[in-house]
Amino acid sequence: MKYLLVAAVVLVAYWIWRHNREEEAREAREAREAAQRRQPPAQPAIPTQMVTCRHCGVHLPQTDATKGLLGYYCGKEHKRLAEG
């Protein structure tokens, strides 16, 4: 008889634990969905123009490149070496 009582207590404890877990997961999911509704969708990044260094051939964004008389370079040193 005591084994039945222990089994019943374990089953009730398991049911309570599982019920609380499902409720927490549902609340977290609802909070996440509410946060997504409040935030506007992210805008895609604006593409940047890529250029090639005239000295070494590496590709880099035009905003990071150094402009010289003959074209773009990856740094001041390559500009100096190529243009003298």
DSSP file (Angstrom, degrees, kcal/mol; ACC not computed):
  #  RESIDUE AA STRUCTURE BP1 BP2  ACC     N-H-->O    O-->H-N    N-H-->O    O-->H-N    TCO  KAPPA ALPHA  PHI   PSI    X-CA   Y-CA   Z-CA
    1    1 A M     >        0   0    0      0, 0.0     4,-1.8     0, 0.0     5,-0.1   0.000 360.0 360.0 360.0 -39.0    0.0    0.0    0.0
    2    2 A K  H  >  +     0   0    0      1,-0.2     4,-2.3     2,-0.2     5,-0.2   0.832 360.0  57.0 -68.0 -27.8    2.8    2.4    0.8
    3    3 A Y  H  > S+     0   0    0      2,-0.2     4,-2.6     1,-0.2    -1,-0.2   0.880 105.4  50.8 -67.3 -37.5    4.3    1.8   -2.6
    4    4 A L  H  > S+     0   0    0      2,-0.2     4,-2.4     1,-0.2    -2,-0.2   0.899 110.4  49.3 -64.4 -40.1    1.1    2.9   -4.2
    5    5 A L  H  X S+     0   0    0     -4,-1.8     4,-2.3     2,-0.2    -2,-0.2   0.916 112.3  47.4 -65.3 -43.5    1.1    6.1   -2.1
    6    6 A V  H  X S+     0   0    0     -4,-2.3     4,-2.5     2,-0.2    -2,-0.2   0.919 112.8  49.3 -63.8 -43.7    4.7    6.8   -3.1
    7    7 A A  H  X S+     0   0    0     -4,-2.6     4,-2.5     1,-0.2    -2,-0.2   0.900 110.8  50.1 -62.8 -40.9    4.0    6.2   -6.7
    8    8 A A  H  X S+     0   0    0     -4,-2.4     4,-2.4     2,-0.2    -1,-0.2   0.908 111.0  48.8 -64.8 -41.4    0.9    8.5   -6.5
    9    9 A V  H  X S+     0   0    0     -4,-2.3     4,-2.5     2,-0.2    -2,-0.2   0.913 112.2  48.8 -64.2 -42.4    3.0   11.3   -4.9
   10   10 A V  H  X S+     0   0    0     -4,-2.5     4,-2.5     2,-0.2    -2,-0.2   0.916 112.0  48.7 -63.9 -43.6    5.7   10.9   -7.6
   11   11 A L  H  X S+     0   0    0     -4,-2.5     4,-2.4     2,-0.2    -2,-0.2   0.902 112.3  47.9 -64.2 -41.2    3.1   11.0  -10.4
   12   12 A V  H  X S+     0   0    0     -4,-2.4     4,-2.5     2,-0.2    -2,-0.2   0.918 112.3  49.5 -65.8 -42.5    1.4   14.1   -8.9
   13   13 A A  H  X S+     0   0    0     -4,-2.5     4,-2.4     1,-0.2    -2,-0.2   0.906 112.1  48.7 -62.6 -41.1    4.8   15.8   -8.5
   14   14 A Y  H  X S+     0   0    0     -4,-2.5     4,-2.7     2,-0.2     5,-0.2   0.908 111.1  49.9 -64.4 -42.2    5.7   15.0  -12.1
   15   15 A W  H  X S+     0   0    0     -4,-2.4     4,-2.6     2,-0.2    -2,-0.2   0.919 112.1  47.3 -63.7 -43.5    2.4   16.3  -13.3
   16   16 A I  H  X S+     0   0    0     -4,-2.5     4,-2.3     2,-0.2    -2,-0.2   0.922 113.3  48.8 -63.5 -44.0    2.8   19.6  -11.4
   17   17 A W  H  X S+     0   0    0     -4,-2.4     4,-2.1     1,-0.2    -2,-0.2   0.923 114.1  45.3 -61.6 -45.4    6.4   20.0  -12.7
   18   18 A R  H  X S+     0   0    0     -4,-2.7     4,-2.4     2,-0.2     5,-0.2   0.905 111.5  52.1 -67.2 -41.1    5.4   19.3  -16.3
   19   19 A H  H  X S+     0   0    0     -4,-2.6     4,-2.0    -5,-0.2    -1,-0.2   0.917 111.0  47.7 -61.3 -43.8    2.4   21.6  -16.1
   20   20 A N  H  X S+     0   0    0     -4,-2.3     4,-2.4     2,-0.2    -1,-0.2   0.881 110.6  52.4 -64.7 -38.6    4.5   24.5  -14.7
   21   21 A R  H  X S+     0   0    0     -4,-2.1     4,-2.3     2,-0.2    -2,-0.2   0.916 109.5  48.1 -64.7 -43.3    7.1   23.9  -17.4
   22   22 A E  H  X S+     0   0    0     -4,-2.4     4,-2.2     1,-0.2    -1,-0.2   0.890 111.7  50.5 -64.0 -39.1    4.6   24.1  -20.2
   23   23 A E  H  X S+     0   0    0     -4,-2.0     4,-2.4     2,-0.2    -2,-0.2   0.910 110.8  48.5 -66.3 -42.1    3.1   27.3  -18.7
   24   24 A E  H  X S+     0   0    0     -4,-2.4     4,-2.4     2,-0.2    -2,-0.2   0.902 111.9  49.7 -64.0 -40.8    6.6   28.9  -18.5
   25   25 A A  H  X S+     0   0    0     -4,-2.3     4,-2.4     2,-0.2    -2,-0.2   0.904 110.9  49.4 -65.1 -40.8    7.3   27.9  -22.1
   26   26 A R  H  X S+     0   0    0     -4,-2.2     4,-2.4     2,-0.2    -2,-0.2   0.912 111.8  48.5 -64.7 -42.7    4.0   29.4  -23.3
   27   27 A E  H  X S+     0   0    0     -4,-2.4     4,-2.3     2,-0.2    -2,-0.2   0.905 112.2  48.7 -64.2 -41.0    4.6   32.6  -21.4
   28   28 A A  H  X S+     0   0    0     -4,-2.4     4,-2.4     2,-0.2    -2,-0.2   0.905 111.7  49.4 -65.2 -41.1    8.1   32.9  -22.9
   29   29 A R  H  X S+     0   0    0     -4,-2.4     4,-2.4     2,-0.2    -2,-0.2   0.912 111.7  48.5 -64.4 -42.8    6.8   32.2  -26.4
   30   30 A E  H  X S+     0   0    0     -4,-2.4     4,-2.3     2,-0.2    -2,-0.2   0.896 111.7  49.4 -64.6 -39.9    4.1   34.9  -25.9
   31   31 A A  H  X S+     0   0    0     -4,-2.3     4,-2.1     2,-0.2    -2,-0.2   0.905 111.5  49.2 -65.5 -40.7    6.6   37.4  -24.7
   32   32 A R  H  X S+     0   0    0     -4,-2.4     4,-1.9     2,-0.2    -2,-0.2   0.910 112.2  47.9 -64.9 -42.5    8.9   36.7  -27.6
   33   33 A E  H  X S+     0   0    0     -4,-2.4     4,-1.8     2,-0.2    -2,-0.2   0.880 110.8  51.4 -66.3 -37.8    6.1   37.1  -30.1
   34   34 A A  H  X S+     0   0    0     -4,-2.3     4,-1.7     1,-0.2    -2,-0.2   0.892 109.0  50.9 -66.1 -38.7    5.0   40.3  -28.4
   35   35 A A  H  X S+     0   0    0     -4,-2.1     4,-1.7     1,-0.2    -1,-0.2   0.879 109.1  51.3 -65.7 -37.1    8.5   41.7  -28.7
   36   36 A Q  H  < S+     0   0    0     -4,-1.9    -1,-0.2     1,-0.2    -2,-0.2   0.856 108.2  51.8 -68.6 -34.1    8.7   40.8  -32.4
   37   37 A R  H  < S+     0   0    0     -4,-1.8    -1,-0.2     1,-0.2    -2,-0.2   0.850 109.3  50.6 -70.0 -33.1    5.4   42.6  -33.0
   38   38 A R  H  < S+     0   0    0     -4,-1.7    -2,-0.2    -5,-0.1    -1,-0.2   0.849 100.4  72.7 -73.0 -34.2    6.7   45.8  -31.3
   39   39 A Q  S  < S-     0   0    0     -4,-1.7     3,-0.1    -5,-0.1     0, 0.0  -0.649  84.3-125.8 -86.1 134.8    9.9   45.9  -33.3
   40   40 A P        -     0   0    0      0, 0.0     3,-0.1     0, 0.0    -2,-0.1  -0.433  42.4 -87.5 -70.5 153.8    9.8   46.9  -36.9
   41   41 A P        -     0   0    0      0, 0.0     2,-0.1     0, 0.0    -4,-0.0  -0.329  51.1-100.5 -62.9 144.3   11.4   44.4  -39.3
   42   42 A A        -     0   0    0     -3,-0.1     3,-0.0     1,-0.1    -3,-0.0  -0.397  33.4-126.2 -67.7 138.4   15.1   45.0  -39.9
   43   43 A Q        -     0   0    0     -2,-0.1    -1,-0.1     1,-0.1     3,-0.1  -0.637  29.5-106.7 -82.8 141.3   16.0   46.8  -43.1
   44   44 A P        -     0   0    0      0, 0.0    -1,-0.1     0, 0.0     2,-0.1  -0.369  42.3 -98.1 -66.6 148.9   18.5   45.1  -45.3
   45   45 A A        -     0   0    0      1,-0.1     3,-0.0    -3,-0.0    -3,-0.0  -0.357  36.5-110.8 -67.3 145.2   22.0   46.6  -45.3
   46   46 A I        -     0   0    0     -3,-0.1    -1,-0.1     1,-0.1     2,-0.0  -0.650  37.9-117.0 -76.2 126.8   22.9   48.9  -48.1
   47   47 A P        -     0   0    0      0, 0.0     2,-0.3     0, 0.0    -1,-0.1  -0.346  26.8-141.4 -66.3 145.5   25.4   47.2  -50.4
   48   48 A T        -     0   0    0     -3,-0.0     2,-0.3    -2,-0.0    -3,-0.0  -0.807  20.5-105.1-108.0 150.8   28.8   48.9  -50.6
   49   49 A Q        -     0   0    0     -2,-0.3    13,-3.1    12,-0.0     2,-0.4  -0.558  33.2-145.9 -73.1 131.6   31.0   49.2  -53.7
   50   50 A M  E     -A   61   0A   0     -2,-0.3     2,-0.3    11,-0.2     9,-0.1  -0.829  17.4-173.5-100.8 139.4   34.0   46.9  -53.7
   51   51 A V  E     -A   60   0A   0      9,-2.9     9,-2.4    -2,-0.4     2,-0.4  -0.860  19.8-123.3-127.7 163.3   37.3   48.0  -55.3
   52   52 A T  E     -A   59   0A   0     -2,-0.3    20,-0.4     7,-0.2     2,-0.3  -0.893  25.7-116.6-109.9 136.0   40.5   46.2  -56.0
   53   53 A C     >  -     0   0    0      5,-2.6     4,-1.4    -2,-0.4    20,-0.3  -0.550  18.5-144.9 -67.7 129.2   43.9   47.4  -54.8
   54   54 A R  T  4 S+     0   0    0     18,-2.2    -1,-0.2    -2,-0.3    19,-0.1   0.679  95.0  44.9 -71.0 -16.8   46.0   48.3  -57.8
   55   55 A H  T  4 S+     0   0    0     17,-0.2    -1,-0.2     3,-0.1    18,-0.1   0.911 131.3  10.6 -93.3 -51.4   49.2   47.1  -56.1
   56   56 A C  T  4 S-     0   0    0      2,-0.1    -2,-0.1     0, 0.0    17,-0.1   0.599  90.9-123.9-109.7 -13.3   48.3   43.7  -54.4
   57   57 A G     <  +     0   0    0     -4,-1.4     2,-0.1     1,-0.3    -3,-0.1   0.519  54.5 150.4  86.4   4.9   44.9   42.9  -55.9
   58   58 A V        -     0   0    0     -6,-0.1    -5,-2.6     1,-0.1     2,-0.4  -0.467  43.2-128.9 -72.7 144.1   43.0   42.5  -52.7
   59   59 A H  E     +A   52   0A   0     -7,-0.2    -7,-0.2    -2,-0.1    -1,-0.1  -0.780  38.4 158.0 -93.8 135.6   39.3   43.4  -52.8
   60   60 A L  E     -A   51   0A   0     -9,-2.4    -9,-2.9    -2,-0.4     5,-0.1  -0.977  47.0 -80.3-151.0 160.2   38.0   45.8  -50.1
   61   61 A P  E >>  -A   50   0A   0      0, 0.0     3,-1.3     0, 0.0     4,-0.9  -0.347  38.0-125.4 -63.3 144.3   35.0   48.2  -49.6
   62   62 A Q  T 34 S+     0   0    0    -13,-3.1     3,-0.4     1,-0.3   -12,-0.1   0.818 109.9  61.5 -60.8 -31.2   35.5   51.6  -51.4
   63   63 A T  T 34 S+     0   0    0    -14,-0.3    -1,-0.3     1,-0.2   -13,-0.1   0.783 108.2  43.2 -67.4 -25.7   34.9   53.4  -48.1
   64   64 A D  T <4 S+     0   0    0     -3,-1.3    -1,-0.2     2,-0.1    -2,-0.2   0.576  97.9  97.1 -93.1 -11.6   38.0   51.7  -46.6
   65   65 A A  S  < S-     0   0    0     -4,-0.9     2,-0.5    -3,-0.4     9,-0.2  -0.373  72.3-126.0 -81.8 156.7   40.2   52.1  -49.7
   66   66 A T  E     -B   73   0B   0      7,-3.1     7,-2.4    -2,-0.1     2,-0.4  -0.902  25.3-137.1-100.2 125.7   42.8   54.9  -50.2
   67   67 A K  E     +B   72   0B   0     -2,-0.5     5,-0.2     5,-0.2     2,-0.2  -0.695  28.5 173.3 -88.8 130.9   42.2   56.8  -53.5
   68   68 A G        -     0   0    0      3,-3.5     3,-0.1    -2,-0.4    12,-0.0  -0.571  48.2 -90.9-120.1-172.8   45.2   57.6  -55.6
   69   69 A L  S    S+     0   0    0      1,-0.2     3,-0.1    -2,-0.2    -2,-0.0   0.844 125.4  38.7 -69.9 -33.5   45.8   59.0  -59.1
   70   70 A L  S    S-     0   0    0      1,-0.2     2,-0.3     9,-0.1    -1,-0.2   0.527 127.6 -72.6 -96.9  -6.8   45.8   55.6  -60.7
   71   71 A G  S    S-     0   0    0     -3,-0.1    -3,-3.5    -5,-0.0     2,-0.3  -0.997  72.4 -27.6 152.0-153.7   43.0   54.0  -58.7
   72   72 A Y  E     -B   67   0B   0    -20,-0.4   -18,-2.2    -2,-0.3     2,-0.3  -0.714  47.3-168.7-102.2 150.5   42.2   52.6  -55.3
   73   73 A Y  E     -B   66   0B   0     -7,-2.4    -7,-3.1    -2,-0.3   -20,-0.1  -0.926  30.6-125.5-134.5 157.9   44.7   51.0  -52.9
   74   74 A C  S    S-     0   0    0     -2,-0.3     2,-0.3    -9,-0.2    -7,-0.1   0.657  89.8  -6.9 -79.9 -14.4   44.3   49.1  -49.7
   75   75 A G  S  > S-     0   0    0     -9,-0.2     4,-1.7     1,-0.1     5,-0.1  -0.981  75.4 -93.0-166.8 173.7   46.6   51.5  -47.7
   76   76 A K  H  > S+     0   0    0     -2,-0.3     4,-2.4     1,-0.2     5,-0.2   0.844 118.3  57.9 -66.6 -33.8   48.9   54.4  -47.9
   77   77 A E  H  > S+     0   0    0      2,-0.2     4,-2.4     1,-0.2    -1,-0.2   0.920 107.3  45.8 -65.3 -43.7   52.0   52.2  -48.3
   78   78 A H  H  > S+     0   0    0      2,-0.2     4,-2.3     1,-0.2     5,-0.2   0.853 111.8  53.0 -68.5 -33.4   50.7   50.5  -51.4
   79   79 A K  H  X S+     0   0    0     -4,-1.7     4,-2.4     2,-0.2     5,-0.3   0.930 111.1  46.7 -63.6 -44.3   49.6   53.9  -52.9
   80   80 A R  H  X S+     0   0    0     -4,-2.4     4,-1.5     1,-0.2    -2,-0.2   0.904 113.6  48.2 -64.8 -41.8   53.2   55.2  -52.3
   81   81 A L  H  < S+     0   0    0     -4,-2.4    -1,-0.2     1,-0.2    -2,-0.2   0.888 116.9  41.6 -66.8 -39.1   54.8   52.1  -53.8
   82   82 A A  H  < S+     0   0    0     -4,-2.3    -2,-0.2     1,-0.2    -1,-0.2   0.862 124.7  33.1 -79.1 -36.2   52.6   52.1  -56.9
   83   83 A E  H  <        0   0    0     -4,-2.4    -2,-0.2    -5,-0.2    -3,-0.2   0.541 360.0 360.0-101.5  -8.1   52.6   55.8  -57.6
   84   84 A G     <        0   0    0     -4,-1.5    -4,-0.1    -5,-0.3    -3,-0.1   0.473 360.0 360.0  76.3 360.0   56.1   56.6  -56.4
